[in-house]
Amino acid sequence: MSDRVMIFSQRNLKELMRDPLSYIFCIGFPVVMLIVMTAVNESIPPQAGMTVFQIQNLSGGIAVFGLSFVMLFTCMTVSKDRSGAFLRRLYASPLKGAEYVSGYTLPVMVIAAVQTVITAAASVVIGIFQDYTFDFVGLICGMLMLIPIAVMFIGLGLLFGTIFNEKAAPGLCSIIISLAAFLGGEWMDIEAMGGTIKKICDILPFYNGVKAMRFCVAGEFSEAVTPLLITAVYAAAVFVLAAVCFSKKMKSDIR
C-alpha cells in the first residue's frame, strides 16, 4: 500500500473522528440498543417463546444494524468532499482512482472493526448478567462473518456519496438503514413469521449477515456458509459498482 493512500486515509480518519456523531452512532448507539433490548427481553414472559431479544441472538442483529451507520458516515465524507471542491483540487495529485477508493475505505473499515469489537464485548458483559457464556471461538468467527456486510455498507456509502450531493445522499442512506432495521431480523423473528417476508429477507443481505453471525455464535459453523456467500456476493457487486462510478465521476470532473 502506497504512502499516498495512507496519508489520504489518515486525513479521512481525522475528519471522521472530529465529528461527535461518529462516536454516538458508531460506538455508543449499538451498546445502548443492546442494553435497551435486553431490558425488553426481561419483560417478555418465557411462555411467549420469543428468543430474538436473547443476547446470543441480539448481538448479531445489533452488530449488523450498527454497521449501517458506517455507510452514512462514508457517504457524508465523500459527498462533502465533492461539494466543497476538495476532491477536484486533490485530482491534481498523483493519486489514482483505486487509491482514492482505498483512502476512503480503510478508515471506515477501522471504525467498523472497532464498533464490532465493542458490540461483541458489550454482548459478553451482558451475557454474564444473563447467565449466558459466549463461546470465544464462535464469537470471533461471528465477528469475521461481518466483514462482507461491512464492505457492502461502505460500498453503498461510497456509491451514494459519489452519485448524489451532500443533501440527497444522507437521505438515501436513511432508507437503507430503515431497510436493514426492518428486514434484518433484529427486532422480529423472521423464521417464525415465514411467508413472503422471510423469502424477501433470505434474498437480501441484511438478514443473511445477521444469520451468519448467529450461526457462528451458536457453534453451527457449516450453517453460516450460505448466508456468508450471499453477503459476500452483494459486497463484491456493490463495492465494484461504487469503485467504477467513482472512477468515472473522477474522470468527468477532471474534464
PyRosetta script that sets phi, psi and omega in degrees:
from pyrosetta import init, pose_from_sequence

init()
pose = pose_from_sequence("MSDRVMIFSQRNLKELMRDPLSYIFCIGFPVVMLIVMTAVNESIPPQAGMTVFQIQNLSGGIAVFGLSFVMLFTCMTVSKDRSGAFLRRLYASPLKGAEYVSGYTLPVMVIAAVQTVITAAASVVIGIFQDYTFDFVGLICGMLMLIPIAVMFIGLGLLFGTIFNEKAAPGLCSIIISLAAFLGGEWMDIEAMGGTIKKICDILPFYNGVKAMRFCVAGEFSEAVTPLLITAVYAAAVFVLAAVCFSKKMKSDIR")
pose.set_psi(1, 132.4)
pose.set_omega(1, -174.1)
pose.set_phi(2, -74.3)
pose.set_psi(2, 158.5)
pose.set_omega(2, 176.7)
pose.set_phi(3, -64.7)
pose.set_psi(3, -30.2)
pose.set_omega(3, 179.9)
pose.set_phi(4, -62.2)
pose.set_psi(4, -42.3)
pose.set_omega(4, 179.7)
pose.set_phi(5, -65.2)
pose.set_psi(5, -42.0)
pose.set_omega(5, -178.8)
pose.set_phi(6, -64.4)
pose.set_psi(6, -40.9)
pose.set_omega(6, 179.3)
pose.set_phi(7, -65.2)
pose.set_psi(7, -43.9)
pose.set_omega(7, 179.0)
pose.set_phi(8, -65.6)
pose.set_psi(8, -38.6)
pose.set_omega(8, 178.2)
pose.set_phi(9, -63.8)
pose.set_psi(9, -42.8)
pose.set_omega(9, 179.2)
pose.set_phi(10, -62.3)
pose.set_psi(10, -40.0)
pose.set_omega(10, 177.5)
pose.set_phi(11, -61.6)
pose.set_psi(11, -44.8)
pose.set_omega(11, -178.3)
pose.set_phi(12, -68.0)
pose.set_psi(12, -36.7)
pose.set_omega(12, 177.4)
pose.set_phi(13, -64.2)
pose.set_psi(13, -41.0)
pose.set_omega(13, 178.2)
pose.set_phi(14, -63.7)
pose.set_psi(14, -39.0)
pose.set_omega(14, 178.1)
pose.set_phi(15, -62.1)
pose.set_psi(15, -41.8)
pose.set_omega(15, 179.3)
pose.set_phi(16, -68.3)
pose.set_psi(16, -39.5)
pose.set_omega(16, -177.7)
pose.set_phi(17, -70.4)
pose.set_psi(17, -23.3)
pose.set_omega(17, 178.7)
pose.set_phi(18, -73.6)
pose.set_psi(18, -20.7)
pose.set_omega(18, -177.7)
pose.set_phi(19, -87.1)
pose.set_psi(19, 114.7)
pose.set_omega(19, -179.1)
pose.set_phi(20, -62.1)
pose.set_psi(20, -24.2)
pose.set_omega(20, 178.4)
pose.set_phi(21, -64.1)
pose.set_psi(21, -25.9)
pose.set_omega(21, 177.3)
pose.set_phi(22, -60.6)
pose.set_psi(22, -40.8)
pose.set_omega(22, 179.9)
pose.set_phi(23, -72.4)
pose.set_psi(23, -37.2)
pose.set_omega(23, -176.4)
pose.set_phi(24, -68.5)
pose.set_psi(24, -51.9)
pose.set_omega(24, -173.3)
pose.set_phi(25, -85.6)
pose.set_psi(25, -35.5)
pose.set_omega(25, -175.4)
pose.set_phi(26, -86.7)
pose.set_psi(26, -22.7)
pose.set_omega(26, -177.7)
pose.set_phi(27, -121.1)
pose.set_psi(27, -52.0)
pose.set_omega(27, -176.1)
pose.set_phi(28, -72.2)
pose.set_psi(28, -41.3)
pose.set_omega(28, -174.2)
pose.set_phi(29, -60.6)
pose.set_psi(29, -47.4)
pose.set_omega(29, 178.5)
pose.set_phi(30, -58.4)
pose.set_psi(30, -39.1)
pose.set_omega(30, 179.9)
pose.set_phi(31, -66.3)
pose.set_psi(31, -43.3)
pose.set_omega(31, 178.6)
pose.set_phi(32, -61.5)
pose.set_psi(32, -42.6)
pose.set_omega(32, -179.8)
pose.set_phi(33, -65.2)
pose.set_psi(33, -36.6)
pose.set_omega(33, 176.6)
pose.set_phi(34, -61.2)
pose.set_psi(34, -44.1)
pose.set_omega(34, -178.8)
pose.set_phi(35, -66.9)
pose.set_psi(35, -45.3)
pose.set_omega(35, -178.2)
pose.set_phi(36, -63.7)
pose.set_psi(36, -46.8)
pose.set_omega(36, -178.3)
pose.set_phi(37, -68.8)
pose.set_psi(37, -29.3)
pose.set_omega(37, 174.2)
pose.set_phi(38, -66.7)
pose.set_psi(38, -39.3)
pose.set_omega(38, 176.2)
pose.set_phi(39, -64.3)
pose.set_psi(39, -38.4)
pose.set_omega(39, 176.4)
pose.set_phi(40, -63.0)
pose.set_psi(40, -40.6)
pose.set_omega(40, 179.9)
pose.set_phi(41, -62.3)
pose.set_psi(41, -34.0)
pose.set_omega(41, 179.4)
pose.set_phi(42, -64.7)
pose.set_psi(42, -27.1)
pose.set_omega(42, -177.8)
pose.set_phi(43, -89.1)
pose.set_psi(43, -5.1)
pose.set_omega(43, 179.6)
pose.set_phi(44, -88.5)
pose.set_psi(44, 124.2)
pose.set_omega(44, -179.1)
pose.set_phi(45, -67.3)
pose.set_psi(45, 145.2)
pose.set_omega(45, -179.9)
pose.set_phi(46, -57.6)
pose.set_psi(46, -28.6)
pose.set_omega(46, -179.0)
pose.set_phi(47, -63.3)
pose.set_psi(47, -21.8)
pose.set_omega(47, -178.4)
pose.set_phi(48, -70.2)
pose.set_psi(48, -22.9)
pose.set_omega(48, 178.7)
pose.set_phi(49, 67.1)
pose.set_psi(49, 21.5)
pose.set_omega(49, 180.0)
pose.set_phi(50, -89.1)
pose.set_psi(50, 119.2)
pose.set_omega(50, -176.4)
pose.set_phi(51, -112.5)
pose.set_psi(51, -3.0)
pose.set_omega(51, -173.7)
pose.set_phi(52, -64.4)
pose.set_psi(52, -26.7)
pose.set_omega(52, -178.8)
pose.set_phi(53, -96.4)
pose.set_psi(53, 3.5)
pose.set_omega(53, 174.3)
pose.set_phi(54, -70.7)
pose.set_psi(54, 143.4)
pose.set_omega(54, -167.6)
pose.set_phi(55, -57.4)
pose.set_psi(55, -34.3)
pose.set_omega(55, -179.8)
pose.set_phi(56, -67.1)
pose.set_psi(56, -26.1)
pose.set_omega(56, 176.3)
pose.set_phi(57, -95.7)
pose.set_psi(57, -33.3)
pose.set_omega(57, -177.1)
pose.set_phi(58, -67.9)
pose.set_psi(58, -34.0)
pose.set_omega(58, -175.9)
pose.set_phi(59, -59.2)
pose.set_psi(59, -43.8)
pose.set_omega(59, 179.7)
pose.set_phi(60, -66.5)
pose.set_psi(60, -41.7)
pose.set_omega(60, 180.0)
pose.set_phi(61, -63.4)
pose.set_psi(61, -45.6)
pose.set_omega(61, -179.8)
pose.set_phi(62, -67.8)
pose.set_psi(62, -36.5)
pose.set_omega(62, 179.6)
pose.set_phi(63, -61.9)
pose.set_psi(63, -45.5)
pose.set_omega(63, 179.7)
pose.set_phi(64, -68.0)
pose.set_psi(64, -43.8)
pose.set_omega(64, 180.0)
pose.set_phi(65, -62.5)
pose.set_psi(65, -38.7)
pose.set_omega(65, 178.5)
pose.set_phi(66, -64.2)
pose.set_psi(66, -34.3)
pose.set_omega(66, -179.8)
pose.set_phi(67, -67.8)
pose.set_psi(67, -22.1)
pose.set_omega(67, 178.9)
pose.set_phi(68, -64.0)
pose.set_psi(68, -26.5)
pose.set_omega(68, 178.4)
pose.set_phi(69, -74.9)
pose.set_psi(69, -22.2)
pose.set_omega(69, 174.0)
pose.set_phi(70, -62.6)
pose.set_psi(70, -36.8)
pose.set_omega(70, 175.7)
pose.set_phi(71, -58.9)
pose.set_psi(71, -43.6)
pose.set_omega(71, -178.2)
pose.set_phi(72, -61.1)
pose.set_psi(72, -43.9)
pose.set_omega(72, -177.8)
pose.set_phi(73, -73.4)
pose.set_psi(73, -31.7)
pose.set_omega(73, 173.6)
pose.set_phi(74, -63.0)
pose.set_psi(74, -46.5)
pose.set_omega(74, 180.0)
pose.set_phi(75, -60.1)
pose.set_psi(75, -45.8)
pose.set_omega(75, -177.9)
pose.set_phi(76, -65.5)
pose.set_psi(76, -38.2)
pose.set_omega(76, 180.0)
pose.set_phi(77, -64.5)
pose.set_psi(77, -47.5)
pose.set_omega(77, -177.8)
pose.set_phi(78, -67.3)
pose.set_psi(78, -46.5)
pose.set_omega(78, -177.1)
pose.set_phi(79, -65.6)
pose.set_psi(79, -36.1)
pose.set_omega(79, 177.7)
pose.set_phi(80, -68.2)
pose.set_psi(80, -39.9)
pose.set_omega(80, 178.0)
pose.set_phi(81, -63.1)
pose.set_psi(81, -38.2)
pose.set_omega(81, 179.8)
pose.set_phi(82, -69.9)
pose.set_psi(82, -45.5)
pose.set_omega(82, -176.9)
pose.set_phi(83, -69.1)
pose.set_psi(83, -29.6)
pose.set_omega(83, -180.0)
pose.set_phi(84, -88.1)
pose.set_psi(84, 6.5)
pose.set_omega(84, 179.0)
pose.set_phi(85, 64.4)
pose.set_psi(85, 13.6)
pose.set_omega(85, 178.6)
pose.set_phi(86, -63.2)
pose.set_psi(86, -44.1)
pose.set_omega(86, -178.1)
pose.set_phi(87, -65.6)
pose.set_psi(87, -37.5)
pose.set_omega(87, -179.8)
pose.set_phi(88, -62.1)
pose.set_psi(88, -39.1)
pose.set_omega(88, 176.9)
pose.set_phi(89, -69.1)
pose.set_psi(89, -35.5)
pose.set_omega(89, -178.0)
pose.set_phi(90, -72.7)
pose.set_psi(90, -21.5)
pose.set_omega(90, 179.7)
pose.set_phi(91, -62.1)
pose.set_psi(91, -18.9)
pose.set_omega(91, 177.6)
pose.set_phi(92, -73.8)
pose.set_psi(92, -11.9)
pose.set_omega(92, 180.0)
pose.set_phi(93, -78.8)
pose.set_psi(93, 169.9)
pose.set_omega(93, -179.7)
pose.set_phi(94, -75.3)
pose.set_psi(94, -1.3)
pose.set_omega(94, -178.8)
pose.set_phi(95, -60.9)
pose.set_psi(95, 139.9)
pose.set_omega(95, 176.2)
pose.set_phi(96, -100.7)
pose.set_psi(96, 170.3)
pose.set_omega(96, -177.2)
pose.set_phi(97, -55.7)
pose.set_psi(97, -45.2)
pose.set_omega(97, -179.4)
pose.set_phi(98, -64.4)
pose.set_psi(98, -32.3)
pose.set_omega(98, -180.0)
pose.set_phi(99, -72.6)
pose.set_psi(99, -35.0)
pose.set_omega(99, 174.1)
pose.set_phi(100, -61.6)
pose.set_psi(100, -46.9)
pose.set_omega(100, -179.6)
pose.set_phi(101, -60.8)
pose.set_psi(101, -44.1)
pose.set_omega(101, 178.4)
pose.set_phi(102, -63.6)
pose.set_psi(102, -38.9)
pose.set_omega(102, -179.5)
pose.set_phi(103, -65.5)
pose.set_psi(103, -30.5)
pose.set_omega(103, 176.2)
pose.set_phi(104, -83.3)
pose.set_psi(104, -30.2)
pose.set_omega(104, -174.5)
pose.set_phi(105, -78.1)
pose.set_psi(105, -45.2)
pose.set_omega(105, -172.9)
pose.set_phi(106, -57.7)
pose.set_psi(106, -48.9)
pose.set_omega(106, -178.9)
pose.set_phi(107, -64.9)
pose.set_psi(107, -33.2)
pose.set_omega(107, 180.0)
pose.set_phi(108, -74.1)
pose.set_psi(108, -30.8)
pose.set_omega(108, 174.4)
pose.set_phi(109, -64.9)
pose.set_psi(109, -36.2)
pose.set_omega(109, 176.6)
pose.set_phi(110, -62.5)
pose.set_psi(110, -45.4)
pose.set_omega(110, 179.0)
pose.set_phi(111, -63.3)
pose.set_psi(111, -41.7)
pose.set_omega(111, 179.0)
pose.set_phi(112, -62.1)
pose.set_psi(112, -40.6)
pose.set_omega(112, 179.4)
pose.set_phi(113, -65.5)
pose.set_psi(113, -44.1)
pose.set_omega(113, 178.6)
pose.set_phi(114, -62.8)
pose.set_psi(114, -43.6)
pose.set_omega(114, 179.0)
pose.set_phi(115, -60.0)
pose.set_psi(115, -44.0)
pose.set_omega(115, -179.1)
pose.set_phi(116, -64.4)
pose.set_psi(116, -42.4)
pose.set_omega(116, 179.6)
pose.set_phi(117, -64.0)
pose.set_psi(117, -43.6)
pose.set_omega(117, 179.5)
pose.set_phi(118, -64.6)
pose.set_psi(118, -41.2)
pose.set_omega(118, 178.1)
pose.set_phi(119, -62.8)
pose.set_psi(119, -42.5)
pose.set_omega(119, 179.2)
pose.set_phi(120, -65.9)
pose.set_psi(120, -42.2)
pose.set_omega(120, 179.8)
pose.set_phi(121, -63.8)
pose.set_psi(121, -42.5)
pose.set_omega(121, 177.8)
pose.set_phi(122, -63.5)
pose.set_psi(122, -36.7)
pose.set_omega(122, 178.3)
pose.set_phi(123, -64.1)
pose.set_psi(123, -40.7)
pose.set_omega(123, 179.5)
pose.set_phi(124, -64.0)
pose.set_psi(124, -43.0)
pose.set_omega(124, 179.6)
pose.set_phi(125, -63.4)
pose.set_psi(125, -46.1)
pose.set_omega(125, 178.3)
pose.set_phi(126, -63.1)
pose.set_psi(126, -37.8)
pose.set_omega(126, 178.6)
pose.set_phi(127, -60.5)
pose.set_psi(127, -35.0)
pose.set_omega(127, 177.8)
pose.set_phi(128, -61.0)
pose.set_psi(128, -43.3)
pose.set_omega(128, 179.4)
pose.set_phi(129, -72.8)
pose.set_psi(129, -21.1)
pose.set_omega(129, -179.7)
pose.set_phi(130, -96.7)
pose.set_psi(130, 8.6)
pose.set_omega(130, -178.0)
pose.set_phi(131, 59.8)
pose.set_psi(131, 36.0)
pose.set_omega(131, 176.0)
pose.set_phi(132, -124.5)
pose.set_psi(132, 129.9)
pose.set_omega(132, -179.4)
pose.set_phi(133, -110.1)
pose.set_psi(133, 119.5)
pose.set_omega(133, 178.7)
pose.set_phi(134, -73.5)
pose.set_psi(134, 141.2)
pose.set_omega(134, 171.6)
pose.set_phi(135, -77.2)
pose.set_psi(135, 124.5)
pose.set_omega(135, -173.5)
pose.set_phi(136, -60.5)
pose.set_psi(136, -45.2)
pose.set_omega(136, -179.2)
pose.set_phi(137, -63.9)
pose.set_psi(137, -44.4)
pose.set_omega(137, 179.2)
pose.set_phi(138, -62.3)
pose.set_psi(138, -39.8)
pose.set_omega(138, -179.1)
pose.set_phi(139, -67.7)
pose.set_psi(139, -42.8)
pose.set_omega(139, 178.6)
pose.set_phi(140, -62.7)
pose.set_psi(140, -45.1)
pose.set_omega(140, 178.5)
pose.set_phi(141, -62.6)
pose.set_psi(141, -38.6)
pose.set_omega(141, 178.6)
pose.set_phi(142, -62.7)
pose.set_psi(142, -39.3)
pose.set_omega(142, 177.9)
pose.set_phi(143, -65.5)
pose.set_psi(143, -38.8)
pose.set_omega(143, 178.1)
pose.set_phi(144, -66.6)
pose.set_psi(144, -30.4)
pose.set_omega(144, 179.2)
pose.set_phi(145, -65.8)
pose.set_psi(145, -16.4)
pose.set_omega(145, -178.6)
pose.set_phi(146, -85.4)
pose.set_psi(146, -5.4)
pose.set_omega(146, -179.1)
pose.set_phi(147, -59.0)
pose.set_psi(147, -48.0)
pose.set_omega(147, 179.4)
pose.set_phi(148, -61.3)
pose.set_psi(148, -40.4)
pose.set_omega(148, -179.2)
pose.set_phi(149, -67.7)
pose.set_psi(149, -33.7)
pose.set_omega(149, 176.4)
pose.set_phi(150, -66.5)
pose.set_psi(150, -43.4)
pose.set_omega(150, 178.0)
pose.set_phi(151, -62.3)
pose.set_psi(151, -39.3)
pose.set_omega(151, 179.4)
pose.set_phi(152, -64.0)
pose.set_psi(152, -45.8)
pose.set_omega(152, 179.4)
pose.set_phi(153, -63.5)
pose.set_psi(153, -40.6)
pose.set_omega(153, 177.8)
pose.set_phi(154, -64.4)
pose.set_psi(154, -40.6)
pose.set_omega(154, 177.4)
pose.set_phi(155, -62.1)
pose.set_psi(155, -39.9)
pose.set_omega(155, 177.0)
pose.set_phi(156, -64.6)
pose.set_psi(156, -41.5)
pose.set_omega(156, 177.5)
pose.set_phi(157, -62.1)
pose.set_psi(157, -42.4)
pose.set_omega(157, 177.9)
pose.set_phi(158, -65.1)
pose.set_psi(158, -40.7)
pose.set_omega(158, -179.7)
pose.set_phi(159, -64.4)
pose.set_psi(159, -50.5)
pose.set_omega(159, -179.2)
pose.set_phi(160, -64.8)
pose.set_psi(160, -39.5)
pose.set_omega(160, 179.5)
pose.set_phi(161, -67.0)
pose.set_psi(161, -27.6)
pose.set_omega(161, 179.3)
pose.set_phi(162, -78.4)
pose.set_psi(162, -41.7)
pose.set_omega(162, -173.0)
pose.set_phi(163, -83.8)
pose.set_psi(163, -38.8)
pose.set_omega(163, -172.5)
pose.set_phi(164, -112.0)
pose.set_psi(164, 163.0)
pose.set_omega(164, -180.0)
pose.set_phi(165, -81.5)
pose.set_psi(165, 176.7)
pose.set_omega(165, -173.4)
pose.set_phi(166, -68.9)
pose.set_psi(166, -14.2)
pose.set_omega(166, 177.4)
pose.set_phi(167, -87.8)
pose.set_psi(167, -39.9)
pose.set_omega(167, -177.4)
pose.set_phi(168, -83.6)
pose.set_psi(168, -35.7)
pose.set_omega(168, -174.2)
pose.set_phi(169, -60.0)
pose.set_psi(169, -47.7)
pose.set_omega(169, 178.9)
pose.set_phi(170, -60.8)
pose.set_psi(170, -32.5)
pose.set_omega(170, 177.9)
pose.set_phi(171, -63.9)
pose.set_psi(171, -40.3)
pose.set_omega(171, 177.5)
pose.set_phi(172, -66.8)
pose.set_psi(172, -37.0)
pose.set_omega(172, 176.4)
pose.set_phi(173, -62.8)
pose.set_psi(173, -36.9)
pose.set_omega(173, 179.1)
pose.set_phi(174, -62.6)
pose.set_psi(174, -34.9)
pose.set_omega(174, 177.1)
pose.set_phi(175, -64.4)
pose.set_psi(175, -44.6)
pose.set_omega(175, 179.2)
pose.set_phi(176, -65.0)
pose.set_psi(176, -39.2)
pose.set_omega(176, 178.1)
pose.set_phi(177, -61.9)
pose.set_psi(177, -41.2)
pose.set_omega(177, 177.8)
pose.set_phi(178, -64.3)
pose.set_psi(178, -41.5)
pose.set_omega(178, 177.6)
pose.set_phi(179, -63.4)
pose.set_psi(179, -41.5)
pose.set_omega(179, 178.3)
pose.set_phi(180, -62.3)
pose.set_psi(180, -34.6)
pose.set_omega(180, -179.7)
pose.set_phi(181, -73.1)
pose.set_psi(181, -44.5)
pose.set_omega(181, -175.2)
pose.set_phi(182, -80.7)
pose.set_psi(182, -31.1)
pose.set_omega(182, -174.7)
pose.set_phi(183, -110.8)
pose.set_psi(183, 10.9)
pose.set_omega(183, 179.8)
pose.set_phi(184, -96.8)
pose.set_psi(184, -7.5)
pose.set_omega(184, 178.7)
pose.set_phi(185, 76.9)
pose.set_psi(185, 17.9)
pose.set_omega(185, 178.9)
pose.set_phi(186, -73.4)
pose.set_psi(186, -37.8)
pose.set_omega(186, -171.2)
pose.set_phi(187, -111.3)
pose.set_psi(187, -4.4)
pose.set_omega(187, -179.9)
pose.set_phi(188, -146.1)
pose.set_psi(188, 153.9)
pose.set_omega(188, -178.4)
pose.set_phi(189, -83.7)
pose.set_psi(189, 98.0)
pose.set_omega(189, -177.7)
pose.set_phi(190, -63.1)
pose.set_psi(190, -40.4)
pose.set_omega(190, -178.3)
pose.set_phi(191, -62.5)
pose.set_psi(191, -40.5)
pose.set_omega(191, -179.8)
pose.set_phi(192, -70.9)
pose.set_psi(192, -32.7)
pose.set_omega(192, -179.8)
pose.set_phi(193, -69.4)
pose.set_psi(193, -44.9)
pose.set_omega(193, 178.9)
pose.set_phi(194, 62.0)
pose.set_psi(194, -158.6)
pose.set_omega(194, 174.7)
pose.set_phi(195, 65.3)
pose.set_psi(195, -151.8)
pose.set_omega(195, -175.8)
pose.set_phi(196, -63.3)
pose.set_psi(196, -39.1)
pose.set_omega(196, -179.6)
pose.set_phi(197, -58.6)
pose.set_psi(197, -45.4)
pose.set_omega(197, -179.4)
pose.set_phi(198, -64.6)
pose.set_psi(198, -40.6)
pose.set_omega(198, 179.7)
pose.set_phi(199, -62.4)
pose.set_psi(199, -40.8)
pose.set_omega(199, 177.9)
pose.set_phi(200, -65.3)
pose.set_psi(200, -45.2)
pose.set_omega(200, -179.0)
pose.set_phi(201, -64.5)
pose.set_psi(201, -33.6)
pose.set_omega(201, 179.4)
pose.set_phi(202, -70.3)
pose.set_psi(202, -22.4)
pose.set_omega(202, 179.5)
pose.set_phi(203, -85.8)
pose.set_psi(203, -39.5)
pose.set_omega(203, -176.7)
pose.set_phi(204, -78.0)
pose.set_psi(204, 159.7)
pose.set_omega(204, -174.4)
pose.set_phi(205, -78.8)
pose.set_psi(205, -21.1)
pose.set_omega(205, -171.4)
pose.set_phi(206, -62.8)
pose.set_psi(206, -54.0)
pose.set_omega(206, -178.5)
pose.set_phi(207, -67.5)
pose.set_psi(207, -33.1)
pose.set_omega(207, 178.7)
pose.set_phi(208, -66.4)
pose.set_psi(208, -35.3)
pose.set_omega(208, 175.2)
pose.set_phi(209, -64.1)
pose.set_psi(209, -41.5)
pose.set_omega(209, 177.9)
pose.set_phi(210, -64.7)
pose.set_psi(210, -45.3)
pose.set_omega(210, -179.0)
pose.set_phi(211, -62.1)
pose.set_psi(211, -39.7)
pose.set_omega(211, -178.6)
pose.set_phi(212, -59.2)
pose.set_psi(212, -44.3)
pose.set_omega(212, 179.8)
pose.set_phi(213, -70.7)
pose.set_psi(213, -41.0)
pose.set_omega(213, -179.6)
pose.set_phi(214, -62.1)
pose.set_psi(214, -40.6)
pose.set_omega(214, 178.5)
pose.set_phi(215, -63.4)
pose.set_psi(215, -40.8)
pose.set_omega(215, 179.9)
pose.set_phi(216, -66.7)
pose.set_psi(216, -42.9)
pose.set_omega(216, 178.5)
pose.set_phi(217, -60.0)
pose.set_psi(217, -35.8)
pose.set_omega(217, 179.6)
pose.set_phi(218, -81.3)
pose.set_psi(218, -2.9)
pose.set_omega(218, -179.6)
pose.set_phi(219, 81.5)
pose.set_psi(219, 9.2)
pose.set_omega(219, 179.9)
pose.set_phi(220, -96.4)
pose.set_psi(220, 70.2)
pose.set_omega(220, -171.3)
pose.set_phi(221, -66.3)
pose.set_psi(221, -36.8)
pose.set_omega(221, -179.4)
pose.set_phi(222, -64.8)
pose.set_psi(222, -32.1)
pose.set_omega(222, 179.8)
pose.set_phi(223, -71.1)
pose.set_psi(223, -19.3)
pose.set_omega(223, -177.4)
pose.set_phi(224, -81.5)
pose.set_psi(224, -10.6)
pose.set_omega(224, -175.1)
pose.set_phi(225, -64.5)
pose.set_psi(225, -49.4)
pose.set_omega(225, -177.0)
pose.set_phi(226, -61.7)
pose.set_psi(226, -52.4)
pose.set_omega(226, 177.2)
pose.set_phi(227, -61.1)
pose.set_psi(227, -31.9)
pose.set_omega(227, 177.2)
pose.set_phi(228, -64.3)
pose.set_psi(228, -43.9)
pose.set_omega(228, 179.6)
pose.set_phi(229, -63.7)
pose.set_psi(229, -38.5)
pose.set_omega(229, 179.4)
pose.set_phi(230, -63.4)
pose.set_psi(230, -47.1)
pose.set_omega(230, 179.7)
pose.set_phi(231, -66.5)
pose.set_psi(231, -34.2)
pose.set_omega(231, 179.5)
pose.set_phi(232, -65.8)
pose.set_psi(232, -38.9)
pose.set_omega(232, 178.1)
pose.set_phi(233, -63.9)
pose.set_psi(233, -46.4)
pose.set_omega(233, 177.6)
pose.set_phi(234, -60.3)
pose.set_psi(234, -44.2)
pose.set_omega(234, -178.0)
pose.set_phi(235, -61.5)
pose.set_psi(235, -46.3)
pose.set_omega(235, -179.3)
pose.set_phi(236, -63.7)
pose.set_psi(236, -44.9)
pose.set_omega(236, -177.9)
pose.set_phi(237, -63.7)
pose.set_psi(237, -46.9)
pose.set_omega(237, -177.5)
pose.set_phi(238, -66.6)
pose.set_psi(238, -43.1)
pose.set_omega(238, -175.6)
pose.set_phi(239, -69.5)
pose.set_psi(239, -40.2)
pose.set_omega(239, 177.4)
pose.set_phi(240, -63.3)
pose.set_psi(240, -43.7)
pose.set_omega(240, 178.0)
pose.set_phi(241, -59.8)
pose.set_psi(241, -43.9)
pose.set_omega(241, 179.7)
pose.set_phi(242, -63.1)
pose.set_psi(242, -42.6)
pose.set_omega(242, -179.5)
pose.set_phi(243, -65.2)
pose.set_psi(243, -41.0)
pose.set_omega(243, 179.2)
pose.set_phi(244, -65.3)
pose.set_psi(244, -45.7)
pose.set_omega(244, 179.7)
pose.set_phi(245, -62.4)
pose.set_psi(245, -40.1)
pose.set_omega(245, 179.4)
pose.set_phi(246, -64.4)
pose.set_psi(246, -43.3)
pose.set_omega(246, -179.4)
pose.set_phi(247, -63.9)
pose.set_psi(247, -41.5)
pose.set_omega(247, 179.0)
pose.set_phi(248, -67.2)
pose.set_psi(248, -40.8)
pose.set_omega(248, 178.2)
pose.set_phi(249, -64.1)
pose.set_psi(249, -38.5)
pose.set_omega(249, 179.8)
pose.set_phi(250, -62.9)
pose.set_psi(250, -44.1)
pose.set_omega(250, 179.9)
pose.set_phi(251, -65.1)
pose.set_psi(251, -40.6)
pose.set_omega(251, 179.3)
pose.set_phi(252, -68.2)
pose.set_psi(252, -34.9)
pose.set_omega(252, 178.6)
pose.set_phi(253, -69.4)
pose.set_psi(253, -35.5)
pose.set_omega(253, 179.8)
pose.set_phi(254, -66.0)
pose.set_psi(254, -38.1)
pose.set_omega(254, 178.5)
pose.set_phi(255, -68.1)
pose.dump_pdb("model.pdb")
